[in-house]
Amino acid sequence: MTKDTLAHDQFNSLISRMEIAPTKRLERSYKSLFKAIDKYSHGDMEKLLSHRFLFEVLGASPKKRERDLRRITSHFCDFVKSAGSSNTMAHRLTVMRYAQLVEECVQGLQDLEIDKKDIEFHTKWIGELRERLDTRDNK
């Protein structure tokens, strides 16, 4: 199986689990994440944490409630542990740490002071997650 075929299969599996309609843009974004996971499997976590795929997939979800955003993120974290094409110890440790950091940030969002009835709730929630995952400049 080629890396492209593997990435395509992984993308379709993940998107169907998330109940989100696949688009070419999301698939390109996933393939970019797939390459980043393989390329940065020796610990450049900043590149993975700020990658656009998670935020794009959350934004593409037709379901905008907090529990739906958490469910999608949970599927993403479970999935990312087996994403990419490498199977070295460093790769496994990197994807496990990546998933763990995303999960920890999502847990921290429980204390957010955003009105869940706000029509822009999902946008604010995703923005806050992005902010918390942005490790540049030790934010």
C-alpha positions in Angstrom: 0.0 0.0 0.0 1.4 3.4 -0.9 1.6 6.3 1.5 -1.0 8.2 -0.5 -3.4 5.2 -0.4 -2.8 4.8 3.3 -3.4 8.5 3.9 -6.6 8.4 1.8 -7.9 5.4 3.7 -7.1 6.9 7.1 -8.8 10.1 6.1 -12.0 8.4 5.0 -12.1 6.3 8.1 -11.7 9.2 10.4 -14.2 11.5 8.6 -16.9 8.8 8.6 -16.3 8.2 12.3 -16.7 12.0 13.0 -19.9 12.1 10.8 -18.5 14.9 8.7 -18.8 15.1 4.9 -15.5 14.6 3.2 -14.2 17.5 1.1 -11.0 17.8 -1.0 -9.9 20.6 1.2 -10.2 18.5 4.4 -8.4 15.6 2.6 -5.5 17.9 1.5 -5.3 19.2 5.1 -5.3 15.6 6.4 -2.6 14.6 4.0 -0.5 17.5 5.2 -1.0 16.4 8.8 -0.1 12.8 7.8 3.2 14.1 6.3 3.8 16.2 9.3 3.3 13.3 11.7 5.8 11.3 9.7 8.3 14.2 9.3 8.2 15.4 12.9 8.1 12.1 14.7 11.1 13.0 16.6 9.5 15.6 18.8 8.8 18.8 17.0 5.5 19.0 18.8 4.9 22.7 17.9 4.4 21.9 14.2 1.8 19.3 15.1 -0.1 21.2 17.8 -0.6 24.2 15.5 -1.5 22.1 12.4 -4.8 23.3 10.8 -6.5 19.9 10.3 -8.1 19.6 13.7 -9.4 23.1 13.6 -10.7 22.7 10.0 -12.5 19.5 10.9 -14.1 21.0 13.9 -15.2 24.0 11.9 -16.6 21.6 9.2 -18.8 19.7 11.6 -22.5 20.3 11.0 -23.0 19.8 14.8 -21.9 22.8 16.8 -22.6 21.9 20.4 -19.8 21.5 22.9 -20.4 17.8 23.4 -20.2 17.3 19.6 -16.9 19.3 19.4 -15.6 17.2 22.3 -16.7 14.0 20.6 -14.9 14.9 17.3 -11.8 15.9 19.2 -11.9 12.6 21.1 -12.2 10.7 17.8 -9.3 12.7 16.5 -7.1 11.9 19.5 -7.9 8.2 19.4 -7.3 8.1 15.7 -4.1 10.2 15.6 -2.4 7.5 17.8 -2.3 5.3 14.7 -2.0 8.0 12.0 1.0 8.4 9.7 3.0 5.6 8.1 5.9 5.2 10.5 6.1 2.6 13.3 9.2 3.5 15.2 9.3 4.0 19.0 9.9 7.7 18.5 6.9 8.0 16.1 4.6 6.2 18.6 5.8 8.3 21.5 5.2 11.5 19.5 1.7 10.7 18.4 0.8 9.5 21.9 2.1 12.8 23.3 0.4 14.8 20.6 -3.0 13.2 21.4 -2.4 13.6 25.2 -1.7 17.3 24.8 -4.8 17.9 22.7 -6.9 15.9 25.2 -5.5 17.9 28.1 -6.3 21.2 26.4 -9.9 20.0 25.7 -10.3 19.1 29.3 -9.2 22.6 30.3 -12.0 24.1 28.1 -14.6 22.9 30.6 -13.9 26.0 32.6 -14.5 28.4 29.7 -16.8 31.3 30.3 -18.6 31.1 26.9 -22.3 31.2 26.7 -23.2 27.8 25.2 -26.3 29.4 23.6 -24.2 31.9 21.7 -24.5 31.4 18.0 -20.7 31.8 17.7 -20.0 29.3 20.5 -18.3 26.7 18.3 -16.1 29.4 16.7 -15.1 30.7 20.1 -14.5 27.2 21.5 -12.3 26.2 18.5 -10.4 29.6 18.8 -9.7 28.9 22.5 -8.5 25.4 21.7 -6.2 26.8 19.0 -4.9 29.4 21.4 -4.2 26.8 24.1 -2.4 24.5 21.6 -0.2 27.3 20.3 3.1 26.6 22.0 5.1 29.3 20.2 6.6 31.9 22.5 5.6 29.9 25.5 2.0 31.2 25.4 
